[in-house]
Amino acid sequence: MTRAVALLAFLVSGLPCRATTQGSQPLRKTDVIRLLSNPLISRREVADLIRRNCIAFRPTPRDWADLRDFGADSDVLNSIGGCATSAEHRAPATLPLAAAPMPARLAVTVGTDAVARVQVRRGDAPQAGVPLVLRGSSGIPGGPPQDARAVTDASGAAVFRFPVGRVPATYTFEIVTGSGASIPGTPPLEVVVGPAGPVVAAAQPGHVELRADMVARATTGFVSGTGQRGTARTRLSEPLVFQVRSSLGRPLVGKVVALRAVNADFETDSVVTDSVGIARVHVTLGNHAGPALVTATVDSLQRQAALSVEPGPPTGVILERDGTRVDAGTMTVPVGRTFVVRVSAQDAYGNSVPMPNLARLIQNVRTRFNLKSTLLRVVNVESDGGAATVTFRPEGVGQADLTIAGATVSVTIVQAR
């Protein structure tokens, strides 16, 4: 059995070309992910480049998970681990732990819970699994029975959640380690507990009614920034703006707006309304092309903002046969019988990227491919929306590696039955 290599190597507009040099600077995590996402660069080349240049970050558990998600094999992971270990041995001293509340001043309403976020790093590296204590938080009347505790997650963030009681006051808490040690340079967290709202007297002859100035459902919600579109993993150009007004039409100041999202992220999980009852949040879109949803909650009222995530620029292609993905795999075909491969582009996050000119690009190299290939011949190329379908005819028995823009399928050609 002979083995031929059939290369349909075309340059797709927008696809990155193979890097001939990466310089000698240590690689950031984003550099490694970009290399892993490039189908024109093999995993062995990525590992060799890491061993030559080393890395500029200390991998956290989250980093290891992200790298595996982007296709890092054992060779790449071992090269990163070896580089990180050697860097630690070269380091004259461990960088000090640094913590920062985000934000440093938190405004909440009596009778609710405070949600405080603290970021912990060593240098530029987030620190996971660090226990923290909010010293003094047990002194809140009606607050937690002991000082609030939290542990940092894979991104180095710890989230404290604790009741603030029913007494308006301003508290200042120190952020310390689980053992009670101070973290030099860490600013204190200030928590301002305000009243639920002004009390309004409604007088009628012979009757006086007292009622709180509550959140108004009709005039509280998102007032701008909804409906925005953006590329996957990019920050939207405009913030989402949320307005909180009272039942009497007044802006409510210092109201905590809790945030959660699907297919989107933000730097904090709560924001506080300013002097005109406005809270703003900047949104980074998620990985998946399609809808994204942000939910804001103030008191018991929820409002939602819909956003749209568009695919990023194409970084590679995928190959399918009869609806099944075949790149990085194998398939068997009989000699003389045509088969069809569907070629489509995708971005770094696996989203399909429409490319109306893809069929034309393949058609342009059809003649050159047929002159070089001995086992496979291109007999037809058609556009399939933003993708392309390529019809091949096996010309002889053997095995060929069919490579299209870095995506390869091993084709075994057998005698027809």
HELIX and SHEET records of a PDB file:
HELIX    1   1 LYS A   29  SER A   37  1                                   9    
HELIX    2   2 ARG A   43  ASN A   53  1                                  11    
HELIX    3   3 PRO A   61  ASP A   69  1                                   9    
HELIX    4   4 SER A   74  ARG A   90  1                                  17    
HELIX    5   5 SER A  137  GLY A  139  5                                   3    
HELIX    6   6 LEU A  358  ASN A  364  1                                   7    
HELIX    7   7 ARG A  366  LYS A  372  1                                   7    
SHEET    1   A 4 ARG A   3  LEU A   8  0                                        
SHEET    2   A 4 GLY A 398  ILE A 404  1                                        
SHEET    3   A 4 ALA A 407  VAL A 414 -1                                        
SHEET    4   A 4 GLY A 329  PRO A 334  1                                        
SHEET    1   B 3 LEU A  97  PRO A 101  0                                        
SHEET    2   B 3 ASP A 113  ARG A 122 -1                                        
SHEET    3   B 3 ALA A 125  PRO A 126 -1                                        
SHEET    1   C 3 LEU A  97  PRO A 101  0                                        
SHEET    2   C 3 ASP A 113  ARG A 122 -1                                        
SHEET    3   C 3 ALA A 157  PRO A 163 -1                                        
SHEET    1   D 5 ARG A 105  THR A 109  0                                        
SHEET    2   D 5 LEU A 189  GLY A 194  1                                        
SHEET    3   D 5 ALA A 169  THR A 177 -1                                        
SHEET    4   D 5 PRO A 131  ARG A 135 -1                                        
SHEET    5   D 5 ALA A 148  VAL A 151 -1                                        
SHEET    1   E 2 VAL A 199  GLN A 204  0                                        
SHEET    2   E 2 HIS A 207  ALA A 212 -1                                        
SHEET    1   F 3 GLY A 221  SER A 224  0                                        
SHEET    2   F 3 LEU A 240  GLN A 243 -1                                        
SHEET    3   F 3 ILE A 278  VAL A 281 -1                                        
SHEET    1   G 5 ARG A 229  THR A 231  0                                        
SHEET    2   G 5 LEU A 301  GLU A 310  1                                        
SHEET    3   G 5 GLY A 290  VAL A 298 -1                                        
SHEET    4   G 5 VAL A 256  VAL A 262 -1                                        
SHEET    5   G 5 SER A 270  VAL A 272 -1                                        
SHEET    1   H 2 ALA A 264  ASP A 265  0                                        
SHEET    2   H 2 THR A 284  LEU A 285 -1                                        
SHEET    1   I 4 THR A 324  ARG A 325  0                                        
SHEET    2   I 4 GLY A 316  ARG A 321 -1                                        
SHEET    3   I 4 PHE A 339  GLN A 346 -1                                        
SHEET    4   I 4 SER A 352  VAL A 353 -1                                        
SHEET    1   J 5 THR A 324  ARG A 325  0                                        
SHEET    2   J 5 GLY A 316  ARG A 321 -1                                        
SHEET    3   J 5 PHE A 339  GLN A 346 -1                                        
SHEET    4   J 5 ALA A 387  PRO A 394 -1                                        
SHEET    5   J 5 LEU A 376  ASP A 384 -1                                        
END                                                                             
